[in-house]
Amino acid sequence: MNNIELGKRIKQLRLGQGFTLKDIESQVGVSATHVSEIERGKTSPTIGALAKIALALQVNPSFLLDFPVGEDVSLTHAGDRDRLVGSRNGAEWEVLTRETPRGELSLFLLDLRPGSHEPLERPPRGGDRFLHLIQGEIEITIDQETHLLHQGDSVHFKASRRLQLRNAGLETARILWADWPRVTL
């Protein structure tokens, strides 16, 4: 990948996440001027600067360089997937994707049991978030805006917004959840 392609990739990701050059500077200490020069293909970043920019953009440095990571194909079987359970909010996560291939997308099945008093909250981060309701009803609050989703409904939004979920029905709600770039729970 040449400097111009690398710079375009960094700029596209930065703008897609709503960050200014000054935001990157304040987060990781790489000057706004230097980031601008990198984005315009005028200079090649050091490994340290590239790692810091990737940290600010919440991606793996390899994503910026497009180096292949891991296997070409990753297969998971229903009984062999990692499962994580949140005791306070009735959330049970099933991890559908591994870090391969080129692991920049995370997919989960999320089951929210009914009757939980605590909402499921996810902190703001860079990138995109997509939820598709497979079963049940959920109340979703994105920042201060609340929506009721029914089976078959989907929502896609910038992950930089605050998220709260609550099961709004009498049965377990099942959600297909996607995060880009990759996230760990």
LONUFI-41952 format. One line per field, with one value per residue (C-alpha): x, y, z. Coordinates in pm, 1 decimal, decimal comma. Layout:
BEGIN
u: X;...
v: Y;...
w: Z;...
***
This chain:
BEGIN
u: 0,0;143,0;127,7;-167,5;-382,4;-288,5;-370,4;-708,3;-793,3;-704,0;-896,6;-1204,9;-1209,9;-1150,1;-1428,0;-1662,0;-1624,2;-1676,8;-1326,2;-1135,4;-759,0;-749,6;-948,3;-677,3;-407,3;-573,5;-640,4;-298,0;-51,8;19,2;3,9;-288,7;-38,9;138,4;-190,6;-294,5;34,8;-16,5;-375,1;-261,7;10,0;285,0;470,0;497,6;405,3;641,3;521,7;467,9;255,3;53,4;-11,3;-124,9;-356,9;-503,7;-559,9;-744,9;-959,2;-1017,5;-892,5;-606,2;-303,0;-316,2;-657,2;-495,9;-231,6;-465,5;-232,3;-409,6;-467,8;-523,6;-697,9;-900,4;-1204,6;-1331,5;-1603,9;-1786,5;-2029,0;-2328,3;-2207,7;-1847,8;-1891,2;-1793,1;-2087,5;-2082,8;-2356,9;-2433,2;-2599,0;-2746,4;-2919,7;-3026,2;-2793,9;-2636,7;-2386,0;-2290,0;-1977,5;-2034,7;-1703,1;-1345,3;-1052,7;-1016,5;-1045,2;-901,6;-1111,8;-1249,7;-1616,8;-1769,6;-2099,0;-2294,4;-2625,6;-2761,5;-3043,1;-3213,7;-3436,3;-3760,9;-3809,6;-3462,8;-3457,5;-3114,9;-3080,0;-2794,1;-2556,3;-2270,7;-2022,4;-1967,4;-1683,7;-1573,6;-1727,4;-2073,1;-2322,9;-2608,4;-2881,8;-3148,7;-3425,4;-3479,0;-3735,7;-3927,8;-3951,9;-3684,6;-3673,1;-3357,9;-3231,8;-2964,0;-2840,8;-3176,5;-3394,2;-3600,5;-3754,9;-3956,8;-3835,8;-4040,7;-3937,2;-3776,6;-3684,3;-3325,9;-3129,9;-2791,7;-2608,4;-2271,2;-2131,2;-2011,7;-2365,2;-2463,8;-2675,6;-2921,5;-3132,6;-3419,1;-3639,8;-3988,7;-4176,0;-4271,1;-4033,0;-3657,7;-3551,1;-3291,5;-3077,6;-2819,8;-2556,7;-2274,5;-1990,7;-1738,4;-1452,3;-1402,3;-1485,9;-1433,4;-1695,4
v: 0,0;338,5;659,2;804,9;491,2;471,4;839,1;802,5;502,4;687,9;1000,2;801,9;615,0;933,1;1125,3;825,0;824,3;1199,3;1279,1;1597,6;1612,2;1786,5;1496,7;1252,5;1486,1;1518,4;1144,3;1004,9;1292,8;1276,3;1634,5;1736,5;1866,0;1529,8;1338,6;1578,5;1517,9;1141,7;1167,8;1368,1;1112,1;1372,2;1167,2;808,3;749,8;580,4;253,4;435,2;710,5;454,1;253,4;569,0;672,0;320,1;341,5;672,1;523,7;206,2;-34,3;-278,0;-116,6;-396,5;-265,6;60,4;-124,0;-398,7;-678,2;-1014,2;-1131,6;-1498,0;-1756,3;-1695,2;-1877,5;-1914,3;-2165,8;-2178,3;-2445,8;-2375,2;-2585,1;-2462,6;-2084,3;-1866,2;-1754,3;-1466,0;-1399,7;-1068,4;-1142,4;-793,8;-727,7;-1071,4;-1053,5;-1364,0;-1308,5;-1578,8;-1486,1;-1573,0;-1448,2;-1507,2;-1280,2;-1444,5;-1391,3;-1040,1;-986,3;-635,0;-725,1;-868,3;-1057,9;-1174,6;-1330,3;-1152,1;-1296,5;-1055,2;-1223,9;-1050,5;-878,6;-733,0;-407,4;-303,7;-197,2;-332,7;-44,0;-24,1;261,9;487,2;386,1;445,1;272,5;140,9;-74,0;-277,6;-469,1;-693,5;-825,8;-1194,4;-1257,6;-1058,6;-686,0;-446,7;-86,9;75,5;417,5;578,3;886,8;1029,0;888,0;577,1;331,7;13,1;-262,2;-568,4;-897,8;-833,5;-468,4;-344,9;-37,9;87,9;381,7;528,0;347,3;681,1;725,1;597,2;281,2;124,1;-185,5;-330,8;-632,1;-484,2;-812,2;-1126,3;-1362,1;-1367,2;-1116,8;-1247,0;-993,3;-1031,0;-771,8;-644,7;-409,3;-260,6;-239,0;-545,6;-513,7;-738,7;-775,5
w: 0,0;-94,9;111,9;-82,5;-34,5;334,0;382,6;211,0;429,1;749,8;645,8;540,7;871,4;1074,4;899,5;914,2;1291,2;1315,0;1442,9;1359,9;1321,9;1660,3;1813,4;1704,1;1837,3;2178,0;2209,2;2122,9;2091,3;1716,4;1591,2;1372,0;1116,8;1099,9;1065,2;786,8;603,2;635,2;509,1;204,4;127,8;182,0;443,0;552,2;918,1;1158,0;1306,5;1636,6;1478,0;1281,9;1599,7;1782,1;1497,1;1490,7;1867,3;1828,7;1549,3;1755,5;1489,1;1464,6;1297,7;1037,9;928,5;820,2;619,9;492,9;591,2;600,5;956,6;1030,9;818,3;502,3;643,7;998,5;1074,9;1407,6;1525,2;1749,4;2041,5;2029,5;2043,9;2336,5;2551,0;2796,7;3051,2;3222,3;3555,3;3616,5;3287,5;3164,8;2864,2;2713,4;2430,4;2181,6;1984,3;1616,4;1474,7;1563,1;1493,0;1154,8;862,9;861,6;1173,9;1145,8;1199,6;1516,1;1507,5;1809,7;1898,0;2201,9;2413,4;2653,9;2908,4;3004,5;3337,8;3386,1;3581,9;3450,8;3085,6;2878,9;2814,8;2567,1;2582,7;2281,6;2048,5;1694,1;1394,9;1315,5;1499,2;1348,1;1533,0;1381,3;1606,3;1530,4;1804,5;2065,3;2136,2;2259,5;2365,8;2230,6;2336,7;2120,5;2302,0;2422,0;2139,5;2227,0;1979,1;2014,7;1782,8;1690,4;1536,5;1196,6;1267,1;1226,0;1329,6;1203,7;1364,0;1450,7;1752,9;1893,1;2026,4;2372,5;2363,9;2609,6;2543,8;2740,7;2671,2;2621,4;2581,4;2770,9;2589,1;2542,4;2278,8;2031,2;1847,1;1571,5;1664,7;1440,0;1530,5;1289,9;1349,6;1568,1;1935,5;2234,3;2506,2
***
